[in-house]
């Protein structure tokens, strides 16, 4: 993924307080909590979190339960003293599933492993990094367990880029381009997570949309695929159902609910650009054959300079799914 210098020292940022013996940081609804800033030069090698609120807590049975917290708890990461985050996304989307549900899957760079959420993309920093959690939920308080293993190095070459994770979300009539990333600068696109849900039941024709990758301002796409499920290295609307591989997978496919969650990571097949990149999915079918759907995604990129992540929308725009599985209500909130 990246050529990194020799490690001098390994350390871990943790929410465990050795004095109070408390394992978590409390993130009340409507509040934002920052973990202590780490100073130095190095890279985040592994980020792991977990938190309650999306499942019944047997140790606190009176606490409300709503899977909305998977969408309304926002992760942000700031590198090198930047005033704006380079990583900003709902935790569910960042770790692979944006549908307000959890399904166990493991891949090389991200996953949900039986209640835990992890990411191993290397995230270089030259002077510092800081992590914060923003709880935008209207009813759920939560407590975040977090461990961040980071490796200190002497220095980076000038060419070592900065990690970014950009969130996008919206509604689509069926025929509009679905934008995954639209960025300026030099860098490489190394993957994405994407969740989609059709408005009608038993509708998956949004998967007909191939990727269109426009590089360095070119008017025609340099890379064009044959379908959305083809980009995620499946076929026939993921005919055999969910799967998880090291670099691509489909953690969720619910054909009745018209819901799919997908991920793909690029290594040797990373998409390089010198000035700009625009990555979209565009459906070639006649619009009269298509139906509305909703989507959310996180694009993973390495850029030559710290670039602010797009602002994450307010909770009412995040909680936009037509239906939520494993929930007492048809939709949330």
N, C-alpha and C positions, 0 to 999 in steps of 0.2 A: 504493500500500500504506500509506504514512504520509506526512504532511506534515512535512517536515524543514527545519530552518533552513539558512542559507547555510553552505557549507563554508569554514573558515579555512585548513586545512592537510590534506594527504594523507600518510599514512604506512603502513608495512607492518611487521607483526610476522612474522618468518620464522625457520625453524629453521636457516637457513644462518649459519654462524659465520665471519665474515670473517677472523678470526685463524687458526683451525685449518683453514679451508676445508672443514669438514665440513658436509654439507647437511641432516643429519637429527638427530633425537633418538632414542636407542635406548630402546625400551620392552620390557624383558625380561618374559617370562611371569611372572605373579604380581606385577608391579610397577606403580606409578602414577607418571607424570611430568607435571609442570606446566610450561607455558611461562611466560616472564617476564610478570608482571602489567603491564598498560598503564594508566597513570593519566591522568586528564583527563576531558573531556566530549566526546562524539561518538557515532558509530555504526559498527559493523562493516558494511562494504558488500559484502565478498566473503570467503568462507572456502573455501580449497582445500586438500585433503590427498591424499596417496597413500602407500602402504606395501606392502611385500612380505609373503610368507607364504602367500597364497592362490593363488600360481602358482609354477611352477618357476623358480628363480633361476639363470640360466646362469652368473652370476659367482660363485655360491656353491652349486654343485650338491649339496653334502652336506647342505644345510639341509632340514629336513622341510617338507612342503607339506600344508596342510589349509585348506579353505575355511571352517573353523570360525572363523578369525580375523576374518572379516567380521561375526561375531556377538559374539565375545568381546572385541573391542577397543571400549571404551566411550568416547564423547566426552562431556565435560561442559564447560559454560560457566557461569561465575559473574559476575554483574554487581554493581557498586557495593559491593564488600566483603562480599557476602552469604556466610554460612557454608555455605549449601546452594546447589546449582546450580539455575539456572532451565532449563537445557538438560541432559538426560541421556538418552542412547540409544546402542545399538550403532551403529557407523558405517554398516553396511549399511542398516539401517532408516532412519536419519536422512537418508541421501542417496537413498533411494528403493526399495531392494530388500532385503527382510529374509530371503530364502530361502537364505542362504549361497551366493550366486552373484552374478556380475557380468554385466551386459548393458549395452552402450553405449546411452545415451539422453540427450538434452538437453532441458531445459525452461527456462522463464524464471527460476525460483527455486531449482531443484536439479537435479542430474543426475550421471551417471557417464559421463565423456567419454573413452573409450578408455584406461582405466587411471587416470584422475583422478576425484576426487570433489569436487563444488563445491556451494555454497549462497550465494545472494545475497539472502536475506531481510534487510532492514535491522534491525540489532540495537542499539538505543540504549543508552548507558550515561551516567550522570551524573558518576561519580567514577572508575570503573575497570572493567576486565574482565580475566578470567583464564580460560585454556583448559587443560584437562588431559586426558590419555589414560590409561586404566586397562586394562591387558592382563590379562584373566582366563583366557587360554588355558592349557591344561595342557601344551602341547608347543611352541608357536610363539613364538619371539622375533621382534620386528619393529622396524623403524626408520621413523619417521614423517617424511615431508616435509610441511611446512605453511607456507602463506603466507596471512596475514590482512590484507587492505587495509582500513584504518579511516580515517574522516574526522572531523577535529576540528571542533567548532562552539563558539560562544561560550556558549550556554546553550539549554536546552529549555524550552518552555512547560510548565506544570504538567500539562497534559493528555496529553503524549506518553507512551504506554504502554511496557511492558517486554516484550520478546520471550520466549516460552517454547516449549519442545519437550518433550512428555510422552510417554513410551514405555509401551505396554501389550502384554502377551503372555499367551497361555493356550491351553487346550484347550476345546473346545466339543462338546457332545453332538450338536449340530445345531440344537436348538430354543432354546437359551439366548440371551439378548441378548449381542451382541459389543460391548463398551464401548470407544469410541474416546477419549472425554474425559468427565470428571465433575469440574467445577471450580466454585469459589466466587469471587465478586468480580465486578467490572465489566470488560468487555472485548469482544473479538471473536475468533471462530474463523475462521482464514484458510487452513485446509486440513489434509491428512493424507496420509501414506503408509500403505498396508495390504497385507500379504502373507498369503495363505491357502493351505492345502494340505489336501485331503481325505484321509481314511484309506484309502478304497478307491481303486483306480486308476480313471481315467476318470470321476471324480465332481466335478461343479462346482455342485451344487444349493445350496451355501452362498451362491451369487450371487443367490438368490431373495430375500434379506433386504433390505428397504428401510431407508433411514435413518429414524430417529426422533429428532428434536431437541427436547428439553424445555428451555424457557427460563424462568429466574427462578422455579423451583419449581412451575411449572404441572404439574398431574397428567396432562394430555393433551399429546401432542407438538404443538408449534406448526408444525413442518415434518415432513412424512412423504413419502417417495418411493415408487417403484414397484419397486425392486430395487437390489441392490448395484452391478451393472454400469451401471445407469441413473444412480445417483449419480455414478459416475465418467465419465458422459456417453458410455457405449457402449451396446450393445444385444445381445440374443440371446447372452448369455454371451461377449461380445466375438467375434462370429462371424468377423470378418475377421482376427483375430489381433493381435499386439502393434503398438503405435503410440506415438508420443511427440509431444505438442503443447505449446504454451507454458504451459498451465495445467492440463492433464490428460493422462493417458496410462496405458498398460499395458506396461511394459517387458518383462514376462514373462507369457506364457500357454503352459502346457504341459498340454494336456488329458489326455494319457495319465498324467502324473505328478500330476494334479489340483492343479496349482500355478498361482497367479496373483499378480502383484505390480502394484499400482495406485497412482496418485497423483492428487490434485486440489488445486488452489490457488484460493482465493477472493480476488477483489479487490473490485469493486463489489458482488458477491454475498456478501461476508463476513457471517457470522451474528453480530449484535450482541446483547449481554445486559447487564443491569444488576446482577443479583445472583448468578446461577448459570447453568451450562449443563451439560446431560447429553446426549451424542451417542452413539447406539447404532445397530447394525443388528439388526433383529429379523425372523426368518423366519416368514411367515404359514402355511406348509405344516403339515399334520398331522405331529407328531413321528415317527410310524411311517414316513413317507416319507423322513426325513432320516437322514444318517449323520454320524459324528464328523469334525471337522476341527480344525486348529490354526491359530493366527493370531498376527501381531505387527504393531504399528502405531506411528506417531508422529503426534501431534496438534500442529499449529502454532497458537499463540494469541498475542495481545497482551493483557496484563492491566494493570490500573491500578496494581498494586503487585507487587514481586517476590514470587513464590510458589514454594516449593521444588518441584522436579520429583519425581514418584514415584521411589522407589529402583528401580534396575535389578536384576532378579533375578540369582541366582547362575548360573554357567555351565551347570550341569546342567539348569536350567529354561529357559535361553535356547536350548540345542541340542536342540530338541524336535521337529524335523521328522521325518515318517515316512520321507522319502527326500530325498536331496540330489543334484541333477544335476551332472554333470561330476566326480563323486567316485568313487573306487575302492570305497567302501563304500556299502551301502544307506542307512545313516544315520550321523550323527556325534553324539558321539564313538564 
